[in-house]
Amino acid sequence: MDEQVDEQAGEQPMPAARKASFGATLKAVFWSFFGIRKRSDYERDAANLNPVHVVIAALIGVALFIGVLVMLVRIAVAK
C-alpha cells in the first residue's frame, strides 16, 4: 500500500491549459523584437502562450521585418 502512495505522490500535476489567444501571442512577439519585456510579463507569457503560435507569430514578424527592409532599400536606391 505504501508503494502506491509513493507512486501517486511522485506524480506531477498536468500543466494548465494554455489560454492566450493568437493576438496575445502576436503582441508578445512584437514586443520581444524590441527587447522590451518585463520579467513578470515574460514569465506570464511562458506559462500562457502556445509554442506553435509563438513560432508562427515569429515567422510572420520576420517576414514583415524583411519586407519593410526591402521596401526601404528600394526607396533609398531609387532616389
QUIRAUR-V759977 format. One record per residue. RES is the residue in three letters. OMEGA is omega in whole degrees, 0 to 359 (NA if undefined). BURIAL is 1 if it has 24 or more other C-alpha atoms within 12 Angstrom, else 0. D_LAST is the distance of its C-alpha to the last C-alpha in Angstrom with 2 decimals. Layout:
res	omega	burial	d_last
RES	OMEGA	BURIAL	D_LAST
RES	OMEGA	BURIAL	D_LAST
This chain:
res	omega	burial	d_last
MET	180	0	82.04
ASP	180	0	80.38
GLU	179	0	78.15
GLN	180	0	76.80
VAL	180	0	76.07
ASP	179	0	74.27
GLU	181	0	72.19
GLN	180	0	71.27
ALA	181	0	70.55
GLY	180	0	68.23
GLU	177	0	66.05
GLN	179	0	62.68
PRO	178	0	61.69
MET	178	0	59.08
PRO	180	0	55.61
ALA	179	0	54.73
ALA	179	0	52.66
ARG	189	0	48.96
LYS	187	0	48.17
ALA	178	0	44.46
SER	178	0	42.46
PHE	177	0	39.24
GLY	177	0	37.43
ALA	178	0	39.00
THR	178	1	37.90
LEU	180	1	34.25
LYS	180	1	34.52
ALA	180	1	36.14
VAL	178	1	33.57
PHE	180	0	30.70
TRP	180	0	32.37
SER	175	0	33.17
PHE	179	0	29.49
PHE	181	0	29.27
GLY	182	0	32.64
ILE	178	0	34.17
ARG	174	0	37.50
LYS	179	0	40.94
ARG	180	0	43.59
SER	177	0	45.67
ASP	178	0	42.82
TYR	180	0	42.27
GLU	178	0	46.00
ARG	179	0	46.14
ASP	181	1	43.22
ALA	181	0	44.89
ALA	189	0	48.05
ASN	186	0	46.65
LEU	177	1	43.54
ASN	183	1	43.92
PRO	179	0	42.56
VAL	177	0	41.39
HIS	180	1	39.38
VAL	180	1	37.86
VAL	180	0	36.73
ILE	180	0	35.30
ALA	179	1	33.51
ALA	178	1	32.10
LEU	176	0	30.77
ILE	179	0	29.15
GLY	179	1	27.63
VAL	179	0	26.29
ALA	178	0	24.81
LEU	180	0	23.08
PHE	179	0	21.82
ILE	178	0	20.43
GLY	179	0	18.87
VAL	179	0	17.10
LEU	179	0	15.89
VAL	178	0	14.63
MET	180	0	12.78
LEU	179	0	11.18
VAL	179	0	10.26
ARG	178	0	8.81
ILE	181	0	6.65
ALA	182	0	5.74
VAL	183	0	5.55
ALA	184	0	3.81
LYS	NA	0	0.00
